[in-house]
Amino acid sequence: MIIGYTRPYRDDENVSKQLNALKERHCEKIYEEKTNSINKRVEFDDMLGNVNEGDTVMVYKFYCIADSTRHLIELIEYFSDHNINFVSVLDNIDTSTSEGKIFFNMMKRMGEFQHDVISERTRAGLKEAKQKGKNSGRPKKPDYNVHRALEMYWSKKYKISQITEATGISKTTLYRYLDN
């Protein structure tokens, strides 16, 4: 079965370009997302739940189905693991062909490279900052606030909410200090 998926984007807010292209390519079922939201994709979730081995998922272009390179790679890996083909009309990619498989293998390697570059730069930046004496991470609360919070807790006169409000120490931080 050829399954289409559409999602609005800036140049096709009413998804008419996408629908025309998918209908021309004989999609038997088209899931039409109503919103461009990253988090709330009801039709996308429904499509993933109903796509079967041997099916083909077709989109107008990559952005219609994925929000980032990493997301696209993960999605294609999912399809590959479940023997589902993927076609992007505008990008001229079809994973049922050897060219499509090679493209996504290359894309996967580029995604890994991008991740490695970001990780290496982050580590180098943290190391340089540490050498300059800068602390990383969340700043510690001043000791007097911590001592005041502990004294208020041990006095048994205050509720936790009163302690956290008066000292600016979160409940979690207070309990962490009490454990130590």
Secondary structure as a PSIPRED ss2 file (coil, helix, strand):
# PSIPRED VFORMAT (PSIPRED V4.0)

   1 M C   1.000  0.000  0.000
   2 I E   0.000  0.000  1.000
   3 I E   0.000  0.000  1.000
   4 G E   0.000  0.000  1.000
   5 Y E   0.000  0.000  1.000
   6 T E   0.000  0.000  1.000
   7 R C   1.000  0.000  0.000
   8 P C   1.000  0.000  0.000
   9 Y E   0.000  0.000  1.000
  10 R C   1.000  0.000  0.000
  11 D C   1.000  0.000  0.000
  12 D E   0.000  0.000  1.000
  13 E C   1.000  0.000  0.000
  14 N C   1.000  0.000  0.000
  15 V C   1.000  0.000  0.000
  16 S H   0.000  1.000  0.000
  17 K H   0.000  1.000  0.000
  18 Q H   0.000  1.000  0.000
  19 L H   0.000  1.000  0.000
  20 N H   0.000  1.000  0.000
  21 A H   0.000  1.000  0.000
  22 L H   0.000  1.000  0.000
  23 K H   0.000  1.000  0.000
  24 E H   0.000  1.000  0.000
  25 R C   1.000  0.000  0.000
  26 H C   1.000  0.000  0.000
  27 C C   1.000  0.000  0.000
  28 E C   1.000  0.000  0.000
  29 K E   0.000  0.000  1.000
  30 I E   0.000  0.000  1.000
  31 Y E   0.000  0.000  1.000
  32 E E   0.000  0.000  1.000
  33 E C   1.000  0.000  0.000
  34 K C   1.000  0.000  0.000
  35 T C   1.000  0.000  0.000
  36 N C   1.000  0.000  0.000
  37 S C   1.000  0.000  0.000
  38 I C   1.000  0.000  0.000
  39 N C   1.000  0.000  0.000
  40 K C   1.000  0.000  0.000
  41 R C   1.000  0.000  0.000
  42 V H   0.000  1.000  0.000
  43 E H   0.000  1.000  0.000
  44 F H   0.000  1.000  0.000
  45 D H   0.000  1.000  0.000
  46 D H   0.000  1.000  0.000
  47 M H   0.000  1.000  0.000
  48 L H   0.000  1.000  0.000
  49 G H   0.000  1.000  0.000
  50 N H   0.000  1.000  0.000
  51 V C   1.000  0.000  0.000
  52 N C   1.000  0.000  0.000
  53 E C   1.000  0.000  0.000
  54 G C   1.000  0.000  0.000
  55 D C   1.000  0.000  0.000
  56 T E   0.000  0.000  1.000
  57 V E   0.000  0.000  1.000
  58 M E   0.000  0.000  1.000
  59 V E   0.000  0.000  1.000
  60 Y C   1.000  0.000  0.000
  61 K C   1.000  0.000  0.000
  62 F H   0.000  1.000  0.000
  63 Y H   0.000  1.000  0.000
  64 C H   0.000  1.000  0.000
  65 I C   1.000  0.000  0.000
  66 A C   1.000  0.000  0.000
  67 D C   1.000  0.000  0.000
  68 S C   1.000  0.000  0.000
  69 T H   0.000  1.000  0.000
  70 R H   0.000  1.000  0.000
  71 H H   0.000  1.000  0.000
  72 L H   0.000  1.000  0.000
  73 I H   0.000  1.000  0.000
  74 E H   0.000  1.000  0.000
  75 L H   0.000  1.000  0.000
  76 I H   0.000  1.000  0.000
  77 E H   0.000  1.000  0.000
  78 Y H   0.000  1.000  0.000
  79 F H   0.000  1.000  0.000
  80 S H   0.000  1.000  0.000
  81 D H   0.000  1.000  0.000
  82 H C   1.000  0.000  0.000
  83 N C   1.000  0.000  0.000
  84 I C   1.000  0.000  0.000
  85 N E   0.000  0.000  1.000
  86 F E   0.000  0.000  1.000
  87 V E   0.000  0.000  1.000
  88 S E   0.000  0.000  1.000
  89 V C   1.000  0.000  0.000
  90 L C   1.000  0.000  0.000
  91 D C   1.000  0.000  0.000
  92 N C   1.000  0.000  0.000
  93 I E   0.000  0.000  1.000
  94 D E   0.000  0.000  1.000
  95 T C   1.000  0.000  0.000
  96 S C   1.000  0.000  0.000
  97 T C   1.000  0.000  0.000
  98 S H   0.000  1.000  0.000
  99 E H   0.000  1.000  0.000
 100 G H   0.000  1.000  0.000
 101 K H   0.000  1.000  0.000
 102 I H   0.000  1.000  0.000
 103 F H   0.000  1.000  0.000
 104 F H   0.000  1.000  0.000
 105 N H   0.000  1.000  0.000
 106 M H   0.000  1.000  0.000
 107 M H   0.000  1.000  0.000
 108 K H   0.000  1.000  0.000
 109 R H   0.000  1.000  0.000
 110 M H   0.000  1.000  0.000
 111 G H   0.000  1.000  0.000
 112 E H   0.000  1.000  0.000
 113 F H   0.000  1.000  0.000
 114 Q H   0.000  1.000  0.000
 115 H H   0.000  1.000  0.000
 116 D H   0.000  1.000  0.000
 117 V H   0.000  1.000  0.000
 118 I H   0.000  1.000  0.000
 119 S H   0.000  1.000  0.000
 120 E H   0.000  1.000  0.000
 121 R H   0.000  1.000  0.000
 122 T H   0.000  1.000  0.000
 123 R H   0.000  1.000  0.000
 124 A H   0.000  1.000  0.000
 125 G H   0.000  1.000  0.000
 126 L H   0.000  1.000  0.000
 127 K H   0.000  1.000  0.000
 128 E H   0.000  1.000  0.000
 129 A H   0.000  1.000  0.000
 130 K H   0.000  1.000  0.000
 131 Q H   0.000  1.000  0.000
 132 K C   1.000  0.000  0.000
 133 G C   1.000  0.000  0.000
 134 K C   1.000  0.000  0.000
 135 N C   1.000  0.000  0.000
 136 S C   1.000  0.000  0.000
 137 G C   1.000  0.000  0.000
 138 R C   1.000  0.000  0.000
 139 P C   1.000  0.000  0.000
 140 K C   1.000  0.000  0.000
 141 K C   1.000  0.000  0.000
 142 P C   1.000  0.000  0.000
 143 D H   0.000  1.000  0.000
 144 Y H   0.000  1.000  0.000
 145 N H   0.000  1.000  0.000
 146 V H   0.000  1.000  0.000
 147 H H   0.000  1.000  0.000
 148 R H   0.000  1.000  0.000
 149 A H   0.000  1.000  0.000
 150 L H   0.000  1.000  0.000
 151 E H   0.000  1.000  0.000
 152 M H   0.000  1.000  0.000
 153 Y H   0.000  1.000  0.000
 154 W H   0.000  1.000  0.000
 155 S H   0.000  1.000  0.000
 156 K C   1.000  0.000  0.000
 157 K C   1.000  0.000  0.000
 158 Y C   1.000  0.000  0.000
 159 K C   1.000  0.000  0.000
 160 I H   0.000  1.000  0.000
 161 S H   0.000  1.000  0.000
 162 Q H   0.000  1.000  0.000
 163 I H   0.000  1.000  0.000
 164 T H   0.000  1.000  0.000
 165 E H   0.000  1.000  0.000
 166 A H   0.000  1.000  0.000
 167 T H   0.000  1.000  0.000
 168 G C   1.000  0.000  0.000
 169 I C   1.000  0.000  0.000
 170 S C   1.000  0.000  0.000
 171 K H   0.000  1.000  0.000
 172 T H   0.000  1.000  0.000
 173 T H   0.000  1.000  0.000
 174 L H   0.000  1.000  0.000
 175 Y H   0.000  1.000  0.000
 176 R H   0.000  1.000  0.000
 177 Y H   0.000  1.000  0.000
 178 L H   0.000  1.000  0.000
 179 D H   0.000  1.000  0.000
 180 N C   1.000  0.000  0.000
